[in-house]
Amino acid sequence: MTFTVAIVGRPNVGKSTLFNRVVGRRLAIVDDTPGVTRDWRRAPARIGGIAFEIMDTAGLDDVDDNVLEGRMRDQTLKAIARASVVLFVIDARAGVIPMDRHFAQIVRASGKPVVLVANKCEGTAAHQQGLAEAFGLGLGDPLALSAEHGEGLEGLIDALAALGAPSAYEADAEDIEDAFDESDESEDAEEIDDPNPDIHLTIVGRPNVGKSTLVNRLIGEERVLTGPEAGITRDSIEVDWLVEGQRIVLTDTAGQRKQARVENKLERLAVADAKRSVDFSEVVLLVLDATEGLDKQDLTIARRTVEEGRALLIALNKWDLPEDRELARRRVADRLERSLPQVRGLPVVNISALTGEGLNKLLPAVRDVHRRWNRRVPTAALNRWLGDATDRHPPPAIGGRRIKLRYATQAKARPPTFIVFCSRSDDLPESYTRFLTHDLRDRFDLKGVPVRLVWRKGENPYANRR
């Protein structure tokens, strides 16, 4: 069982800064504005020879359940329930306030082991009063540290180790044992490709198209915040979706508006985090609102996904709302045909995250596009295609001399990338490259995935002879 640590506390005490410090990289968005973190997020951590999973959570706030801050608090309480240990963080410079005392009682009532962290204990003695007040919370001796400057982490390491956090060696040994257990299931494990590999699926789109609602519907629980407010999601949140023996890593991202409309710093950080998630994904699911269709911003997101070489899939959400479904479907299909010819045949799945309609078609579509994105074409078949394509549509003659295409090979998959050797690659027109790319996609069932065709000038065998 994974040893899990949840960081909790009221807003703006430095929880996300501590999370980033322990993880060792800037994962969570950090800003001076209270309430930046809204959903809890997790990441593996290794410090001082111990290994564990750590969760960053939204700031605890004493408000009504129906407002956004109340729903954020409920998500934090769910994270506490999943945790092995709770880090209760206070701001030592601000001192202990009534809200700290109120939530200290809630954390204590959870029955989970608690480490009281007095953050912002750097520099001057301004934190001494707050450190003294922390003893009155009834959570044990406070651990003085500075997440921003990395001071005092040795005490945190000792506290977690004393509460059962495994050593990094033990964690590695457990992973190796699990790997052997899995390999023993089949005598031919080394020879058989895994039919259901993990898939990293990132969900993107404009604000309020239903991305978070879709994530919750797929995994069967309220894992990420939803609501009528636009722009609820800020951090990109990873969630495991275990379905039919396969692990899908779902990443919910912030809604992306037109760049000209992004004015505040927090939204810029959230959009940048969403773009980074696309860079590290395998399949990207672009969610559209069926009542609005495909607009310019959707195309911007789609083009960037294709340029990054990721497999792309379209989900036409809110399919329960259009009065004329055929018209809604045709508008999206026509726009894709005109505006995204570089991924011709892009799959579109009509769904309703609210009612569950069409979701049974989503996983097969994800698996299918992932399979094509990973496809490798044998060299012999590739060169038979090249010969057939040039017979049907010969390369142009430039300056009275026809360009010769000599040989083709696949350089890599993910996305499928092919090298074609020819006599004068610099003179080959873009239109002929488009023809070959479309023909290659049709021949080897690569529809809907980016296909890269790279030209190489063939070597002259007589160049070095006298």
N, C-alpha and C positions, 0 to 999 in steps of 0.2 A: 504494500500500500504506500502511495506517495506521501511523503512528509510535506505538509502544506502550511505556509505561513501567510496569514492575512494581515495587512496593514490597515488599521482603522483609526478614526479620530474625527474631530470636527473639521470643517473646511479650513484650508490655508495654513495647516500646521506643518506642511512639508512631506506629506505621504508619498506623492509622486516623485519628489526629489530623492527620497530614501529608496523607493522602488528602483529608480534608474541607477542609483549608486550601487545597490546590491547586485542588480542584474549585470552591471558593467557596461551598459550602453543606454542611449537615450531612446527608450521605447515609449514611455508615457509623456504626454504633452504637459509641460510645466509653465505656469504663468502666475503672476501675483494676484490675478483675479480669483476670488473665491468660487468654488464649485466648478472648476475646470473639468475634473474627472467626473463622469456620470455613470458609466458601467464599470464593473470590476473586470480587470484584465489580469492574466497570469503569464508567468515566464519561468523557465528553469534558472536556478541560481547556484553558484559555487563560490563560497568565500571561506578562507581560512581552513581549507581541507574538509568542509562539510558541503553536502549537496541537498537541495530541497527545491520545492516549487513555491514561488512567492506571488501573492495577489495584491494588486493595488485596487483600492475601493473609493467610492464616492464619499465626500465628507458627510458625516452624520449631522442631521439638522432636525430640530424639534418643530415640525410643521405638520399640516394635515396630510393624510394619506393620498388625497386626490390630486394634489398639485405635483409638479415635476420633482421638486426637492423631496417630497414624501415618497415618491416612487423610487428615487435614487437611494433613499435610506433603506427601503425594503430590499433593494439589490445588495446593499452592503450587509444586511442581516443574513441574507442567503449565503454570502461569502463566508461569514463567521461560522455558519452551520457546517460548511464544508472544510473548515480549517482544522489543522492539528494544533496550531499555536496562534494566538492573536498578539500582534504588536500594537498596543494602544499608544498612540502618539499625541503628545501635547506640545505646545509652543512655550518653551521655558522662558523666553523673553517677555511674552505676554502674560505669563502666569496662568494659574488654574482659574477658570471662569465657571459659572454655574452649569453651562452646557457640558463642560468636561466632566463634572461630577455626575450629571444626569446619565451620560452615556457610559461612564465608568461602571455605574450600577448595572446597565444592560449587559455590558461585556462580562462582568463578574457573574451575572445570573446565567450566562450561556454555559457555564461549567467548563469552558475551555481554558487550558493553561494560558496565562497572560504575561507578557513582558511589557512593562511600562517604560516607554521611551520618551525622554525629555529632549526634544530636538532644539536646534538653533543655540546650542551651548558652545559658541565659539567667541573668540575675541575677548571683549571686556567682561566685567562681572555682572552685566545686566541680567543674566539668566539665573543668578544665584537665588533670588527671591522665589522665582517660579520653581526652581529645583527643590527648594525647601517645602513649598506648598504641595508638591506632587506626592509627598509621603502621606498626605491626608486622604488620598483617593482610595486607599485600601487595596492597592494592587501590587504591593511589595515595594522594594527599593527601586527608585527611578534610575534608568540607565542614561547617563548624560552623553549625548553625541551631537555631531553636526553633519547632517546628511549632505549639505552643500559642499563642505570641505573634506568630507571623508574621515572626520575625527571621531574616535570612540567606537569604531566598528569591532575592535577586539573584544570589547565587553559583550556586544551583540552575538558574536561568534560563540563565546563561552556560554552565554545564556541558552542559545538554541541547541548547542551540543548537550548541555545538561538536561534539556527537555526531550532528547531523543533524536535530534537531527542526525541522519546517517553520515558517515564519512564519505568523501568522494570515492574512495577505493571501494567501499561497500556498495555504493550506488552503481559503479561500473561493473562490479562482479554480478550484481543482480541483473543488469542489462544483458551481460554475456550469457548468464544462465537462461534468461528468457529467450534469447536468440537460439540457444541449443535446443530448448524445449520445442520451439516452433519448427526448427529444422528436422527434428525427429519425427514429425508428423508424416513425412514422405521420404522414402528411400531415395527417390530421384529428385530431391529438392534442388540440387545444384543444376540439374539439367532442364527443369521445367520453369518457365517464366511464371511469375505470380500473376494470375488472371485478374486479381483485384488489388492493385497497388494503392497505397495512400494517394489521395488527390488533394492538392492545395487549391481550394476554390475561393476566390475573392469576389464579393458581391459589391457592385458599384452602381452609381446612378445619381440622378439629381435628388435634391431634398424632397422628402415626403412621397416617394414613389412606392414605399412599402418594403424597403430592404430589411429593416429590423423585424418587421412582422413576419417576413418570409423566413428568416433565421429561426425565430421562435416556433413557427409552425413546423419546420422541418425537424427540429430536435425534440419537439413535444414539451417544451417548458418555456417560461418567461425568463429567458437567459439575458436578453438585452432590452433596454428601455424602449418603449414605444409610446406614442401619443399623438394628439393632434398638432402639437407644436412642431414647427419646422426646425431642422438642424439639431435634433436631440443628440444624435451620435457625434462624438468628437474623436476620441481615440479609436483606432482600428482594433476591433475585438475579435480574437481567435476563439472558436468554439469547435469542439470535436463532435462530429456527427457519425455515429456508428450505425451502419445500415447494411443488411444482408452480408455480414461478415467483412465489411470494408470500412476503413476509416477515411472520412472526408474531413479535412480541416477547413471549416468555414471561417471566413474573415468578413465581418460586417464593417463597413467603412462609412465615413461621413459623406453626406450629400455634397455633390460638386456643382456649384453654380458657375455661371460665366465669370471669367477672371475679372472683368471690369466691375462686376457687382460685389466682389469680395473686398470689403473695406476694413474689417477689424482684424487684429493680429491673430486672435484665437481661431477664426475661420480659416485664415491662411495656413496656420499650423495643422489644422485638421485635414485640409485638402492635401497638403504636402504628405501627411501621414497616409492618406488614402492612396496617393500615387506610389509611395514606397511599397505599400502592400501589393499593388499590381506588379511591381518589379520582381517581387519574390514569389508570385503565384504561378500556377501552371494553367489553370482555366479561370477565365474571368467571366462572370455572369453580369451582364448589363441589364438592369431592371428598368423597364419603361412603364409609364402609366397609360393603360389602354385607352383612356378617355382623351389623352393629349397626343399620343403618337410619338413619332421620332422627331425631335427638334435639333437645332444646331449644336446645342451643348452635348446632347447624346452622341452625336456624330464625332464631336471633338474627343470625348472619352473613348469611343470605339476606335478611332484612328490612332490614338496614343497607345491603346492596348495592342493593336496590330503592329505598330512600329516597334514596340518592346518585344515582339515575337511571342506573345501569349495566345493561347487558344481562346476564342471568343464565342460566347453563346448569348442569345437574347431571350429575356423573359418578359413577355407582355403581360404585366400584372394588372390586377383589378378587372379581370376578364368578365366578372359578373356585372359590370356597370354599363358597357356600351349597348345602346339600343340596336344598332346595326353592326353586328360582329364582323360580317364579311367585309364591310366598308373599312372598319378599323384594321383588319388584317391586311387588306389590300394596300392601304395607305402606307403601312410600315414596310411591306414587301417591296413596293415600288420605290420608296425612298432608299432602301438598302441597295437595290439594284443600281440606282443612279449614282449614289454617293459613296458606296463601299465596294467597287468592283474588284478591289485587291483581295477580298475574301468572299468571292462569289459563292453562293450556296450556303451562306451563314444560317445556321439553324435557329428557328424561332419557336419558343414553347409558350403557349397561351395558358396562363395560370391565374388563380386567385388565392393569394396568401391568406386572405381573411376567411374564405370558405373551404379552402383545400382543393378546389377544382383544378384539375390538370397537373397536380404535383406528382402523380404517379409517372408522368412522362419526363419529369425533370432529370432524375438520376440517370435513366438510360441515355438521355441526350448528353449529359455531362461525361459519362463514360465513353460515349461514342466519339465526341470531339477530342477527348483526352487520348484515346487510342490513335486517332488520325494524327494528332500533334506529335505522337511518339513514333510514327511509322518510319520504317526503313525500307527502301526499295533496293532489291538486288541489282548489282551493276549490269549484269547481262540484260535484265528486263529494261533497265533504264536506257541502255544503248540501242535496244531494239525499238523502243519508243522514239528515241532521237532520230534514228534512220527513217522511221515511218513519218514523223512530223516534218522532216526536211524534204521528203519526197512529195508530201502533199502541199507543202508551202515552203519552197526553197528560200534560203537567205537571199537578201538583195545583192545585186552587183554594184559595187562602188568603184567608179573610175574604170569601168569596163572589166573589172575582175570580181568574180563572185566570191563572197566570204564563205569559207569552209568550216563547218562544225565537225570536229574530229572525234570527241570523246566526252562522255559525261559520267560523273560519279557523285554519290551522296557524301557530303562532308560530315553532316551530323543530323540528328533529329532535334526536336524540342526547340524551335520549330524545324520542319524539314528544310534542309539547306543543301543545294546542289551546285556543283562546279561543272561548267561546260568549257572545254578547251576549243578554241577556234583560231583562225588564221589572223584576223584583224579585229580584235574585240573592241577597240576604240571606235571603229567605224560602224558598229552594229547599231541600228536605230532602236529607240525605245519601243516603238510599236512592235518590232519583232520579238523583243524580250517579253512584252505583254502576251503576245500570241503563244509563245512557248510556255509561259507560266500557266496560262489558262488551260492549255492542252495537257500539260503535265498534271495539273490538279484534277482534270476530268479523267485521265487515264488511270491514275492510281488512287482514286477516291480520297482526295485531299481537300474536298470542299469545306469551306468555312474556316480553314486554318491558314495562317501566314505561310507562304511558300517563298523562299529566297533563292534566287538564281544568280550565281556569281560567275562572271566571265573571266577566263584566263587565256592569255595569249599562248598558243601552242609553240613549242620550241622548234626551230629550224634545224634539222639533223645535219645540214651541210654548213652551218654557220661557222664552225671552228675548223673546217677543212681548207687546205690551200687550193 
